[in-house]
Amino acid sequence: MVRREKTHAPLDIRHLRRSELPVDTLKLARYLIGKMLVHDLPQGRLSGRIVETEAYPIGDPAGHSFGGETPSRRSLFLERGRSYVYFTYGSCFMMNVSSEKAGEGAGVLLRALEPLEGIALMERHRGTQHLVDLARGPGRLAKAMHIDKRYDGVDLCADGPLWLGVALRSAGTIGMSIRIGITREVHQLYRFYERGSPYVSGLKRLRY
């Protein structure tokens, strides 16, 4: 699917308030489906609907916070609604949203977006014009949205360039499945996604 973006006024998106975010990792992972991720850059706005997440709750051996707080993992232990950005596989960044009370390490990995604004800019970041693949998968999402370690610890509920917004339309039916690409706690149904969305990552059986 290839789509050329038409020029239009920025979407009217309200910031999510921290008080609206559930104080629970699994609930937050589900809640974020259909919400907006926005990055305001000098070149223009990038935005998309969150269509896939994974929860890494307190005490989860598969989560980065399992080994305790370190300087590189500090953002996971901040109040809910902060970004935790890390570099992985020697090739890409991934973005999580901290998900519990301050001092309790846990997060929600953002796995896929439906691109809405700044598509031409996302295409340049990603080097592809295939719309459904622009932000399908956490590494692609971060690259399309121009998110790197500079945005680690950002308050996603405050005024700033990178933030979370309310849903512009209701999410479709939300599915649950095992998480993708992990070796611990592989049986847990901690992945949430909008059923039938072409922007969701993973095998077909994990999208429908």
N, C-alpha and C positions, 0 to 999 in steps of 0.2 A: 504494500500500500504506500503510495507516494502522494503527498498533499502539499500544495503550495499555500503558504499562509497569506491571507489577505490583511491589508492594513486596517486596523480598527482601534477604537479607544481601549485603554487598559480595562480589563475585567474589574468589576466592583467587588473586591474581595475583602472581607473583614478579618482582622487578625483573630486567631484563637486566643482566648484568655486562659491563663494557667488554671483558673478555677473550673474550667470546662473539661480539663483533662482528667480522666480517672486516675486515682492513686493506686494503680494495680497494673502490672505489666501486661498480662493477658487481656485485660479489659481495654487497655490503651491500644494494643496492637489491633484489636477489632474495631475500636472507635475511630482509628485513623483512616480506615478504608473509606474512600470518597472525599476525604479532606484534601486541602490544597497545600502544596509545597511551592513557595515563591522565592525567587532570587532576583532582586533588583540590581542590575549592573549598569554601569555608565552607557553601555551599548544598547540597553533595553531590558525589558522584563522577561524572565523565564518563569513559566509556571506550568504545573500539571496536577492532575488528580492522582492521589495515592490509590493504587489498585492492588497492592500486595505488600504484606509485612510479615515479619517473623518476630516472635517474642522470645526473649532470653531473660527469664525471671530470676529473682533472688535465689542464690544457691544452685543455679543450673550449671552443671559441669561443662556444658557446651558454650557457656557465655564468657566473655572477656573478663567480667567482674569476679569470676569464681576464684581466682588467685588472690583476691583482695585489692585494695586501692594502691595504685602506683602512680607516679607522675604522668605516665602516658595514658592511664585509664581513669584519671581523676574525673573527667566529664561524666562518666557513667554513674558517679556517686553524688552528682549535683542534684538539685531539685528537679522534678519532672519537667520536661519541656526544653531541655538543653540538648545541643547537638554533641554527638560523640563521633568523630571522624578518624578513621585509621587507614593505613596503607597495608594492602595485603597482596599475596601472591606475587610480590615484586613488580606489580604492574598497574594496580588500580586502587582508588580510594573507595571506601564504603561509609555510609552515613547511618547512624542510629539516633534515636530520640531517647534520652534518659526518662525513666518511667516510674520511679518510686520517690519516697521522701529523701531529702538530703541526707547523705551518709549511708544509704542503702543502695548498693550497686546492682543495676539492672537496666536493660534497654530494649528498644524495639528497632529492628533493622528495617529500613525502607528498601524494599526489593524491586518495586516497579512503579512507574508513573504512566498516565495517559497524558501526553504533551498537549498543552492548550495555547500557551503564549510563547513567543520567541522561538518558534520552530526552526526558522532559517538559521538562527544562531546556534541552536542545539545541533543542527546538521553539520555546521562547521566544526563544532567541538568534537563531534563523533566521527566525522568523515564519512557519513552515509546520508542518503535521502530516503531511506526506508523507514517510514513513520513508526510502524509498530515496534521496530528494534531500537529506536532512539534511547529509550530509558527502560528497556525490558531486561531486568537483572540489576543487582545493586551496583556493580562497577560501572555499567553503562549509565545508570541513573546519575551517579556522581559526576561522571565526565560530561554528560549532556547538560547538567545543571551547573557546571563549573564550580564544583565543591571539592575542596582539598583541605589539607591540615590547617590552613589559615582559619577555617570556620569551626574548628574543634572548640567546644565549650560555649558557642554562641547561644544566647537566650532566644529561642524560637517563638516566644510569646511577647517579645518586646519589639519596639521600633528598631529597625536595622535592615540590612540588605537581605538577609536570609531568614525566612519566617514561615510559620504555619498559618493557614487560613481555613475558614469554615467551608463546608461543602457548598458548591454552587448548584448541585443537584443531588438527589438522594442516591446512595449506593444501591446497586442491584443486590441480588441474593449473595450473601457472604458465605464462602466455603471455608473449610478447615482441612488441613492435611499435616503430614509430617514435614519437617523442615528439610531444606535442600543443601547438600554439600557439607554435611557435618558427620562426625564419626562417634559422637557421644550423645546419649539420650535421643537416639534416632527414632524412637517409637512415639515420642510426644507429639500431639497434634497442636503445635504451637505456631503454625503458619496460617495466615488469613488472607483471603483474596476475593476479588469480585468475580463471581462465576461468569464464565463466557466472555470475559473481556479479552480482546486480542492482544492487549498490552501486558498481560500477566506472563511471567516467565515459567520455565519448567516444562516437563513432559506434558503432553495433552491430557493425560489422566490426572494431572495435578492442576489442571485449569478448568475442568468442567465437572 
